[in-house]
Amino acid sequence: MAVIGISRFERFFRAAAGLDVDKSDLRRYHEFLDAKLYDLLLIGQAKAKASGRDIIEPFDLPITKGLQESIHRFRRLDEEIEVEPILELLARRPPLDLAVRDVTDEKLPEIAGGLSYALSQAFRIMFPDRRNPQTAQWEEVRRIFDLLL
């Protein structure tokens, strides 16, 4: 990720939850984002197939109330920090059995933003005194997301 992208993500995590992240955190973050977007798309694919469709629509993605609220909070933060253009690069769609409608694909950066906001809040809730999450904290937060998404 370019230096300007790194500084924007550092600002994003600081603004969202008062966290100090570094390059190794951003690598972990990228892995988290890839995995969670894949999980959402995999469930969307299953829903589309169950409905007899061969294309994944936006409504096929399992966006919960909490994730939707995190997307809204991300949008407000993003107006100031402008992270979404970088998320467009990071929110890569994994290969799937079904095609993804363009409008669904266009929503992935905002969904990635909502996941990012939720991730930052999870660190705050689980480790309120920790400003710089370490590997152990990343693993614990990831395990919680794996249970829920």
C-alpha positions as CSV (number, residue, x, y, z in Angstrom):
1,M,0.0,0.0,0.0
2,A,1.3,3.4,-0.9
3,V,2.6,5.7,1.9
4,I,-0.4,8.1,1.4
5,G,-2.7,5.1,1.8
6,I,-1.0,4.0,5.0
7,S,-1.3,7.5,6.5
8,R,-5.0,7.7,5.7
9,F,-5.6,4.3,7.4
10,E,-3.6,5.4,10.4
11,R,-5.9,8.5,10.6
12,F,-9.0,6.5,10.0
13,F,-8.3,4.1,12.9
14,R,-7.3,7.0,15.1
15,A,-10.5,8.9,14.3
16,A,-12.7,5.9,14.5
17,A,-11.5,4.4,17.8
18,G,-8.3,6.2,19.0
19,L,-6.1,3.3,17.8
20,D,-2.5,3.6,16.7
21,V,-1.9,1.2,13.8
22,D,1.4,0.5,12.0
23,K,2.4,-1.4,8.8
24,S,2.0,-4.8,10.3
25,D,-1.5,-3.9,11.5
26,L,-2.4,-2.9,8.0
27,R,-1.2,-6.2,6.7
28,R,-3.4,-8.0,9.3
29,Y,-6.3,-5.6,8.4
30,H,-6.0,-6.4,4.7
31,E,-6.1,-10.1,5.5
32,F,-9.2,-9.6,7.7
33,L,-10.9,-7.5,5.0
34,D,-10.3,-10.1,2.3
35,A,-11.6,-12.9,4.5
36,K,-14.8,-11.1,5.7
37,L,-15.7,-9.8,2.2
38,Y,-15.2,-13.4,0.9
39,D,-17.5,-14.7,3.7
40,L,-20.2,-12.2,2.8
41,L,-20.0,-12.9,-0.9
42,L,-20.0,-16.7,-0.3
43,I,-23.3,-16.4,1.7
44,G,-24.6,-14.0,-1.0
45,Q,-23.8,-16.6,-3.6
46,A,-25.6,-19.4,-1.6
47,K,-28.7,-17.1,-1.3
48,A,-28.7,-16.3,-5.0
49,K,-28.3,-20.0,-5.9
50,A,-31.1,-20.9,-3.5
51,S,-33.3,-18.3,-5.3
52,G,-32.5,-19.8,-8.6
53,R,-30.5,-16.9,-9.8
54,D,-27.0,-17.0,-11.5
55,I,-26.0,-13.5,-10.3
56,I,-25.4,-12.1,-6.9
57,E,-27.6,-9.0,-6.1
58,P,-26.9,-6.5,-3.3
59,F,-29.8,-7.9,-1.3
60,D,-28.2,-11.3,-1.3
61,L,-25.4,-10.1,0.9
62,P,-26.1,-10.7,4.6
63,I,-25.8,-7.1,5.8
64,T,-27.0,-7.0,9.4
65,K,-28.4,-4.0,11.2
66,G,-25.1,-3.5,13.1
67,L,-23.0,-3.7,9.9
68,Q,-25.4,-1.3,8.2
69,E,-25.0,1.2,11.1
70,S,-21.2,0.8,10.8
71,I,-21.4,1.6,7.1
72,H,-23.3,4.8,7.9
73,R,-20.7,5.7,10.5
74,F,-17.9,5.0,8.1
75,R,-19.5,7.3,5.5
76,R,-19.5,10.2,8.0
77,L,-15.9,9.5,8.9
78,D,-14.9,9.0,5.3
79,E,-16.1,12.5,4.3
80,E,-13.2,13.8,6.5
81,I,-10.5,11.2,5.8
82,E,-11.3,10.0,2.3
83,V,-10.3,6.3,2.8
84,E,-13.0,4.9,0.4
85,P,-10.8,5.4,-2.8
86,I,-8.2,3.1,-1.2
87,L,-10.9,0.6,-0.1
88,E,-11.9,0.4,-3.8
89,L,-8.4,-1.1,-4.4
90,L,-8.5,-3.3,-1.3
91,A,-12.0,-4.6,-1.6
92,R,-11.1,-7.2,-4.2
93,R,-13.8,-9.6,-5.1
94,P,-12.6,-13.2,-4.8
95,P,-13.5,-15.6,-7.6
96,L,-16.9,-17.2,-7.1
97,D,-19.1,-19.6,-9.0
98,L,-21.7,-16.9,-9.8
99,A,-21.3,-13.5,-11.4
100,V,-21.7,-10.4,-9.2
101,R,-24.0,-7.6,-10.4
102,D,-22.1,-4.4,-11.0
103,V,-24.2,-2.5,-8.4
104,T,-23.2,-5.2,-5.9
105,D,-19.6,-4.9,-6.8
106,E,-19.8,-1.1,-6.4
107,K,-21.1,-1.5,-2.8
108,L,-18.0,-3.5,-1.7
109,P,-15.9,-0.5,-0.8
110,E,-18.6,0.9,1.5
111,I,-19.2,-2.6,3.0
112,A,-15.4,-2.8,3.5
113,G,-15.6,0.6,5.2
114,G,-18.4,-0.6,7.5
115,L,-16.3,-3.7,8.4
116,S,-13.4,-1.4,9.1
117,Y,-15.4,0.8,11.4
118,A,-16.9,-2.3,13.2
119,L,-13.3,-3.7,13.5
120,S,-12.0,-0.6,15.2
121,Q,-15.0,-0.5,17.6
122,A,-14.4,-4.2,18.5
123,F,-10.8,-3.4,19.5
124,R,-12.2,-0.6,21.7
125,I,-14.8,-2.8,23.3
126,M,-12.6,-5.8,23.9
127,F,-9.4,-4.0,24.8
128,P,-10.4,-0.5,26.1
129,D,-6.9,0.3,27.5
130,R,-4.9,-0.8,24.4
131,R,-4.1,1.8,21.8
132,N,-1.8,-0.2,19.7
133,P,-3.3,-3.7,19.1
134,Q,-0.8,-6.6,18.9
135,T,-1.0,-9.9,17.2
136,A,-2.9,-11.6,20.1
137,Q,-5.6,-8.8,20.1
138,W,-6.0,-9.1,16.3
139,E,-6.5,-12.8,16.6
140,E,-9.1,-12.5,19.3
141,V,-11.1,-9.8,17.4
142,R,-10.9,-11.9,14.3
143,R,-12.2,-14.9,16.1
144,I,-15.3,-12.9,17.2
145,F,-15.9,-11.7,13.6
146,D,-15.5,-15.3,12.4
147,L,-18.3,-16.3,14.8
148,L,-20.6,-13.6,13.7
149,L,-20.0,-13.2,9.9
